[in-house]
């Protein structure tokens, strides 16, 4: 039997869109994007086991070859997809559904509520389940799922080389008035 694994399911378009639209107000420059290798390193430390990073990409017109090569070099398995509809969402949903039958931990990197049902099915008490994103933009339905841990790309993972222009929204269970007095 294979050793337990953590699967890191990355919806890069969702992260990029949130970073650009909601945080920067413009298209992110390369140096402003997450350092994807830090996600793999963080997951290995946080879950204390091997990690398989699956990075889902819509490749409807042209495959971003240099980005795919960079993902491969840092240890991700890029999954380029084409077809009708939200192909990245469909592929992540199918992957999460397939992981229900595996003895594995799962971390979703997305804010998208389209994955709530699949993440909910993974919350069976037999695995660790996480969601990574900008915590203030993560779909609120994830917070109601039993056992789901939500991690912030910037504050918890340190995935950026410099601070982003945003104000951290503090979950009430993390609020300490002494931090402000």
C-alpha positions as CSV (number, residue, x, y, z in Angstrom):
1,X,0.0,0.0,0.0
2,X,1.3,3.5,-0.9
3,X,2.2,6.0,1.8
4,X,-0.3,8.7,2.6
5,X,-0.1,11.7,0.3
6,X,-1.3,15.3,0.3
7,X,-2.9,16.5,-3.0
8,X,-2.6,20.2,-3.7
9,X,-5.2,21.2,-6.3
10,X,-4.4,24.6,-7.7
11,X,-7.0,26.8,-9.5
12,X,-4.3,29.3,-10.6
13,X,-6.7,31.4,-12.7
14,X,-8.9,32.0,-9.7
15,X,-6.0,33.1,-7.6
16,X,-4.6,35.3,-10.4
17,X,-8.0,36.9,-11.0
18,X,-8.6,37.6,-7.3
19,X,-5.1,39.1,-7.0
20,X,-5.6,41.3,-10.0
21,X,-9.2,42.3,-9.7
22,X,-9.7,42.5,-5.9
23,X,-6.3,43.3,-4.6
24,X,-4.2,45.1,-7.2
25,X,-6.9,46.5,-9.4
26,X,-4.9,45.6,-12.5
27,X,-3.2,42.6,-14.1
28,X,-0.5,41.3,-11.7
29,X,3.1,41.6,-12.9
30,X,5.2,38.3,-12.7
31,X,7.0,39.4,-9.6
32,X,3.7,40.1,-7.8
33,X,2.3,36.6,-8.4
34,X,2.6,33.8,-5.8
35,X,5.8,31.8,-5.6
36,X,4.2,28.5,-6.4
37,X,7.1,26.5,-5.1
38,X,6.4,27.9,-1.6
39,X,3.0,26.2,-1.7
40,X,4.6,22.8,-2.3
41,X,7.2,23.4,0.4
42,X,4.6,24.7,2.9
43,X,2.2,21.7,2.3
44,X,5.1,19.2,2.8
45,X,5.9,20.9,6.2
46,X,2.3,21.4,7.3
47,X,1.1,17.9,6.5
48,X,4.4,16.1,7.1
49,X,4.2,13.9,4.0
50,X,4.8,13.9,0.3
51,X,2.8,16.3,-1.8
52,X,1.5,16.0,-5.3
53,X,0.8,19.4,-6.7
54,X,-1.7,19.5,-9.6
55,X,-1.9,22.8,-11.4
56,X,-4.9,23.1,-13.6
57,X,-4.7,25.4,-16.7
58,X,-7.1,26.4,-19.3
59,X,-5.3,26.1,-22.6
60,X,-8.0,27.3,-25.0
61,X,-5.8,29.3,-27.4
62,X,-2.2,28.8,-26.6
63,X,-0.3,26.8,-24.0
64,X,1.9,29.0,-21.8
65,X,5.0,26.9,-22.5
66,X,7.4,28.8,-20.3
67,X,5.0,28.7,-17.3
68,X,4.3,25.0,-17.8
69,X,8.1,24.4,-17.9
70,X,8.5,26.4,-14.7
71,X,5.8,24.5,-13.0
72,X,7.4,21.2,-13.9
73,X,10.8,22.4,-12.7
74,X,9.5,23.2,-9.2
75,X,7.6,19.9,-8.9
76,X,4.0,20.6,-10.0
77,X,2.1,18.4,-12.5
78,X,0.6,20.9,-14.9
79,X,-2.8,19.8,-16.3
80,X,-3.6,21.8,-19.5
81,X,-7.3,21.6,-20.4
82,X,-9.5,22.6,-23.3
83,X,-13.1,22.4,-24.1
84,X,-16.4,24.1,-23.5
85,X,-17.3,25.7,-20.2
86,X,-15.2,26.2,-17.1
87,X,-12.8,23.4,-17.8
88,X,-10.5,24.1,-14.9
89,X,-13.5,24.0,-12.4
90,X,-14.8,20.8,-14.0
91,X,-11.4,19.1,-13.8
92,X,-10.8,20.1,-10.2
93,X,-14.3,19.0,-9.2
94,X,-13.7,15.6,-10.9
95,X,-10.3,15.3,-9.2
96,X,-11.7,16.1,-5.8
97,X,-14.5,13.5,-6.3
98,X,-11.9,10.9,-7.3
99,X,-9.9,11.7,-4.1
100,X,-12.9,10.7,-1.9
101,X,-11.9,7.1,-2.4
102,X,-8.2,7.6,-1.6
103,X,-6.5,7.7,1.7
104,X,-5.1,11.2,1.2
105,X,-5.2,14.7,2.5
106,X,-6.4,17.4,0.2
107,X,-5.8,21.1,-0.1
108,X,-7.6,23.3,-2.6
109,X,-6.0,26.5,-3.7
110,X,-9.0,28.7,-4.8
111,X,-11.6,31.0,-3.5
112,X,-14.3,29.5,-5.7
113,X,-17.6,28.3,-4.2
114,X,-18.0,26.0,-7.1
115,X,-16.0,23.4,-5.2
116,X,-17.9,23.5,-1.9
117,X,-19.8,20.3,-2.6
118,X,-16.6,18.4,-3.5
119,X,-14.7,19.7,-0.5
120,X,-17.6,18.9,1.8
121,X,-17.5,15.3,0.5
122,X,-13.8,15.1,1.5
123,X,-14.7,16.2,5.1
124,X,-15.4,12.7,6.3
125,X,-13.1,12.8,9.3
126,X,-10.5,10.5,7.8
127,X,-8.3,13.2,6.3
128,X,-7.0,16.7,6.6
129,X,-8.7,19.2,4.3
130,X,-7.6,22.7,3.6
131,X,-8.4,25.7,1.4
132,X,-5.7,28.2,0.5
133,X,-6.4,31.7,-0.8
134,X,-6.7,35.3,0.4
135,X,-8.8,34.6,3.4
136,X,-11.1,37.6,3.0
137,X,-12.0,36.3,-0.5
138,X,-12.5,32.6,0.2
139,X,-16.1,31.6,-0.3
140,X,-17.8,31.8,3.1
141,X,-19.4,28.4,2.7
142,X,-16.0,26.7,3.2
143,X,-15.9,28.1,6.7
144,X,-19.0,26.0,7.6
145,X,-17.5,22.7,6.5
146,X,-16.4,20.5,9.5
147,X,-12.7,20.2,9.8
148,X,-11.7,22.5,6.9
149,X,-8.7,24.7,7.7
150,X,-8.4,27.9,5.7
151,X,-4.9,29.3,5.1
152,X,-3.9,32.7,3.7
153,X,-1.5,32.7,0.8
154,X,0.3,35.8,2.0
155,X,0.2,35.7,5.8
156,X,0.2,31.9,6.5
157,X,2.3,30.6,3.5
158,X,4.5,33.6,2.8
159,X,3.9,33.0,-0.9
160,X,4.9,36.5,-2.0
161,X,8.2,38.3,-2.2
162,X,6.7,41.5,-1.0
163,X,3.7,42.7,1.0
164,X,0.5,43.1,-1.0
165,X,-1.6,46.3,-0.8
166,X,-4.4,45.0,1.3
167,X,-5.8,45.1,4.8
168,X,-6.0,41.8,6.5
169,X,-9.4,40.9,7.8
170,X,-9.0,39.2,11.1
171,X,-11.2,36.2,11.9
172,X,-12.8,36.8,15.3
173,X,-11.3,33.6,16.7
174,X,-7.8,35.0,15.9
175,X,-8.5,38.5,17.2
176,X,-6.4,39.6,20.2
177,X,-7.0,43.1,21.4
178,X,-3.5,43.2,22.8
179,X,-2.2,43.3,19.2
180,X,-3.9,46.8,18.9
181,X,-3.3,48.3,22.4
